[in-house]
Amino acid sequence: MKAANRTYMRQMIVAMGFYVVLVIVSVWLIGRMEETIWRIPIALLPVIPAAFALRAFIRYLNSIDEFMQKMQLNAIAIAAGATGMITFAYGFLENAGLPRLSWTFIFPLMIAIWGIALTAIERRYR
């Protein structure tokens, strides 16, 4: 495994570990709190390690060669476009009576599509 990959994985694992802990703590605390202004910063706690994960990905992206960057860009473009189309279409389906979905589903959807697209793109170049 290349140094850039090892660094990225180490930073991502640490960030995601903190993310999981802070999601659990945040949900637990909010469930036990009365209506106060402190619910807002507590609800946003998991965003902090998510930002560190994003920083790790951007550092990784800047450390790989141009060909790998091109594959990542294509996968990100597919993920952004597909996520946009899916959420756009679902918005119209909500008008037809389907249940409203939380915005928290959008980013994981984009990441899942990015992973699938990157796998397909990498297979094409093997």
Short mmCIF file of the C-alpha atoms (twelve columns), coordinates in Angstrom:
data_MODEL
# 
_entry.id   MODEL 
# 
loop_
_atom_site.group_PDB 
_atom_site.id 
_atom_site.type_symbol 
_atom_site.label_atom_id 
_atom_site.label_alt_id 
_atom_site.label_comp_id 
_atom_site.label_asym_id 
_atom_site.label_seq_id 
_atom_site.Cartn_x 
_atom_site.Cartn_y 
_atom_site.Cartn_z 
_atom_site.pdbx_PDB_model_num 
ATOM 1   C CA . MET A 1   0.000   0.000  0.000   1 
ATOM 2   C CA . LYS A 2   1.398   3.383  -0.961  1 
ATOM 3   C CA . ALA A 3   2.197   5.994  1.674   1 
ATOM 4   C CA . ALA A 4   -0.633  8.258  0.505   1 
ATOM 5   C CA . ASN A 5   -3.118  5.398  0.867   1 
ATOM 6   C CA . ARG A 6   -1.837  4.474  4.337   1 
ATOM 7   C CA . THR A 7   -2.009  8.082  5.530   1 
ATOM 8   C CA . TYR A 8   -5.494  8.493  4.087   1 
ATOM 9   C CA . MET A 9   -6.777  5.274  5.651   1 
ATOM 10  C CA . ARG A 10  -5.290  6.121  9.049   1 
ATOM 11  C CA . GLN A 11  -6.813  9.625  9.033   1 
ATOM 12  C CA . MET A 12  -10.161 8.334  7.768   1 
ATOM 13  C CA . ILE A 13  -10.373 5.542  10.357  1 
ATOM 14  C CA . VAL A 14  -9.640  7.979  13.195  1 
ATOM 15  C CA . ALA A 15  -12.178 10.516 11.882  1 
ATOM 16  C CA . MET A 16  -14.869 7.875  11.394  1 
ATOM 17  C CA . GLY A 17  -14.192 6.412  14.843  1 
ATOM 18  C CA . PHE A 18  -14.781 9.820  16.412  1 
ATOM 19  C CA . TYR A 19  -17.808 10.274 14.147  1 
ATOM 20  C CA . VAL A 20  -19.450 7.070  15.403  1 
ATOM 21  C CA . VAL A 21  -18.774 7.982  19.021  1 
ATOM 22  C CA . LEU A 22  -20.120 11.521 18.600  1 
ATOM 23  C CA . VAL A 23  -23.265 10.342 16.797  1 
ATOM 24  C CA . ILE A 24  -24.030 8.002  19.693  1 
ATOM 25  C CA . VAL A 25  -23.227 10.650 22.320  1 
ATOM 26  C CA . SER A 26  -25.166 13.346 20.465  1 
ATOM 27  C CA . VAL A 27  -28.303 11.238 20.029  1 
ATOM 28  C CA . TRP A 28  -28.106 10.042 23.639  1 
ATOM 29  C CA . LEU A 29  -27.688 13.573 25.033  1 
ATOM 30  C CA . ILE A 30  -30.422 15.108 22.885  1 
ATOM 31  C CA . GLY A 31  -32.830 12.377 23.950  1 
ATOM 32  C CA . ARG A 32  -32.269 13.289 27.580  1 
ATOM 33  C CA . MET A 33  -32.304 17.081 27.261  1 
ATOM 34  C CA . GLU A 34  -35.116 19.493 27.570  1 
ATOM 35  C CA . GLU A 35  -35.715 22.093 24.870  1 
ATOM 36  C CA . THR A 36  -32.641 24.337 25.185  1 
ATOM 37  C CA . ILE A 37  -30.359 26.168 22.806  1 
ATOM 38  C CA . TRP A 38  -27.636 23.601 23.647  1 
ATOM 39  C CA . ARG A 39  -29.459 20.963 21.586  1 
ATOM 40  C CA . ILE A 40  -28.226 22.662 18.397  1 
ATOM 41  C CA . PRO A 41  -24.447 22.457 19.023  1 
ATOM 42  C CA . ILE A 42  -24.832 18.972 20.478  1 
ATOM 43  C CA . ALA A 43  -26.736 17.855 17.361  1 
ATOM 44  C CA . LEU A 44  -23.910 19.251 15.205  1 
ATOM 45  C CA . LEU A 45  -21.089 17.454 17.075  1 
ATOM 46  C CA . PRO A 46  -20.782 14.628 14.479  1 
ATOM 47  C CA . VAL A 47  -20.097 17.213 11.760  1 
ATOM 48  C CA . ILE A 48  -16.678 17.959 13.289  1 
ATOM 49  C CA . PRO A 49  -15.093 14.541 12.585  1 
ATOM 50  C CA . ALA A 50  -16.919 14.437 9.234   1 
ATOM 51  C CA . ALA A 51  -15.062 17.643 8.331   1 
ATOM 52  C CA . PHE A 52  -11.770 15.954 9.291   1 
ATOM 53  C CA . ALA A 53  -12.703 13.018 7.045   1 
ATOM 54  C CA . LEU A 54  -13.313 15.455 4.192   1 
ATOM 55  C CA . ARG A 55  -9.951  17.081 4.871   1 
ATOM 56  C CA . ALA A 56  -8.285  13.641 4.765   1 
ATOM 57  C CA . PHE A 57  -9.911  12.914 1.402   1 
ATOM 58  C CA . ILE A 58  -8.842  16.260 -0.071  1 
ATOM 59  C CA . ARG A 59  -5.271  15.686 1.112   1 
ATOM 60  C CA . TYR A 60  -5.358  12.217 -0.429  1 
ATOM 61  C CA . LEU A 61  -6.751  13.596 -3.686  1 
ATOM 62  C CA . ASN A 62  -3.934  16.139 -3.858  1 
ATOM 63  C CA . SER A 63  -1.281  13.464 -3.210  1 
ATOM 64  C CA . ILE A 64  -2.224  10.992 -5.979  1 
ATOM 65  C CA . ASP A 65  -1.162  11.144 -9.625  1 
ATOM 66  C CA . GLU A 66  -3.188  12.824 -12.381 1 
ATOM 67  C CA . PHE A 67  -4.669  9.585  -13.721 1 
ATOM 68  C CA . MET A 68  -6.009  8.606  -10.298 1 
ATOM 69  C CA . GLN A 69  -7.305  12.157 -9.844  1 
ATOM 70  C CA . LYS A 70  -9.139  11.861 -13.164 1 
ATOM 71  C CA . MET A 71  -10.797 8.616  -12.040 1 
ATOM 72  C CA . GLN A 72  -11.806 10.239 -8.744  1 
ATOM 73  C CA . LEU A 73  -13.180 13.294 -10.555 1 
ATOM 74  C CA . ASN A 74  -15.272 11.106 -12.851 1 
ATOM 75  C CA . ALA A 75  -16.625 9.122  -9.895  1 
ATOM 76  C CA . ILE A 76  -17.407 12.306 -7.950  1 
ATOM 77  C CA . ALA A 77  -19.147 13.825 -10.989 1 
ATOM 78  C CA . ILE A 78  -21.256 10.693 -11.422 1 
ATOM 79  C CA . ALA A 79  -22.097 10.677 -7.708  1 
ATOM 80  C CA . ALA A 80  -23.039 14.362 -7.656  1 
ATOM 81  C CA . GLY A 81  -25.160 14.084 -10.789 1 
ATOM 82  C CA . ALA A 82  -26.886 10.866 -9.768  1 
ATOM 83  C CA . THR A 83  -27.542 12.127 -6.238  1 
ATOM 84  C CA . GLY A 84  -28.956 15.337 -7.656  1 
ATOM 85  C CA . MET A 85  -31.249 13.475 -10.027 1 
ATOM 86  C CA . ILE A 86  -32.389 10.985 -7.373  1 
ATOM 87  C CA . THR A 87  -33.174 13.680 -4.806  1 
ATOM 88  C CA . PHE A 88  -34.785 15.877 -7.472  1 
ATOM 89  C CA . ALA A 89  -37.047 13.016 -8.557  1 
ATOM 90  C CA . TYR A 90  -37.837 12.044 -4.964  1 
ATOM 91  C CA . GLY A 91  -38.865 15.634 -4.237  1 
ATOM 92  C CA . PHE A 92  -41.575 15.267 -6.872  1 
ATOM 93  C CA . LEU A 93  -42.556 11.887 -5.431  1 
ATOM 94  C CA . GLU A 94  -43.041 13.539 -2.041  1 
ATOM 95  C CA . ASN A 95  -45.629 15.759 -3.755  1 
ATOM 96  C CA . ALA A 96  -47.370 12.527 -4.791  1 
ATOM 97  C CA . GLY A 97  -47.614 11.342 -1.191  1 
ATOM 98  C CA . LEU A 98  -44.348 9.506  -0.475  1 
ATOM 99  C CA . PRO A 99  -42.909 10.260 2.983   1 
ATOM 100 C CA . ARG A 100 -40.509 13.154 3.458   1 
ATOM 101 C CA . LEU A 101 -36.920 12.027 3.914   1 
ATOM 102 C CA . SER A 102 -34.337 13.632 6.140   1 
ATOM 103 C CA . TRP A 103 -31.523 15.587 4.528   1 
ATOM 104 C CA . THR A 104 -29.082 13.343 6.397   1 
ATOM 105 C CA . PHE A 105 -29.656 10.674 3.733   1 
ATOM 106 C CA . ILE A 106 -28.215 12.809 0.910   1 
ATOM 107 C CA . PHE A 107 -24.505 12.715 1.810   1 
ATOM 108 C CA . PRO A 108 -24.395 8.937  2.500   1 
ATOM 109 C CA . LEU A 109 -26.233 8.392  -0.795  1 
ATOM 110 C CA . MET A 110 -23.610 10.460 -2.606  1 
ATOM 111 C CA . ILE A 111 -20.767 8.560  -0.939  1 
ATOM 112 C CA . ALA A 112 -22.335 5.195  -1.819  1 
ATOM 113 C CA . ILE A 113 -22.783 6.193  -5.468  1 
ATOM 114 C CA . TRP A 114 -19.222 7.562  -5.542  1 
ATOM 115 C CA . GLY A 115 -17.906 4.207  -4.289  1 
ATOM 116 C CA . ILE A 116 -19.895 2.243  -6.858  1 
ATOM 117 C CA . ALA A 117 -18.866 4.597  -9.668  1 
ATOM 118 C CA . LEU A 118 -15.187 4.488  -8.664  1 
ATOM 119 C CA . THR A 119 -15.260 0.684  -8.605  1 
ATOM 120 C CA . ALA A 120 -16.787 0.606  -12.101 1 
ATOM 121 C CA . ILE A 121 -14.268 3.148  -13.413 1 
ATOM 122 C CA . GLU A 122 -11.313 1.263  -11.915 1 
ATOM 123 C CA . ARG A 123 -12.532 -1.998 -13.498 1 
ATOM 124 C CA . ARG A 124 -12.702 -0.301 -16.875 1 
ATOM 125 C CA . TYR A 125 -8.987  0.554  -16.683 1 
ATOM 126 C CA . ARG A 126 -7.783  -2.887 -15.507 1 
# 
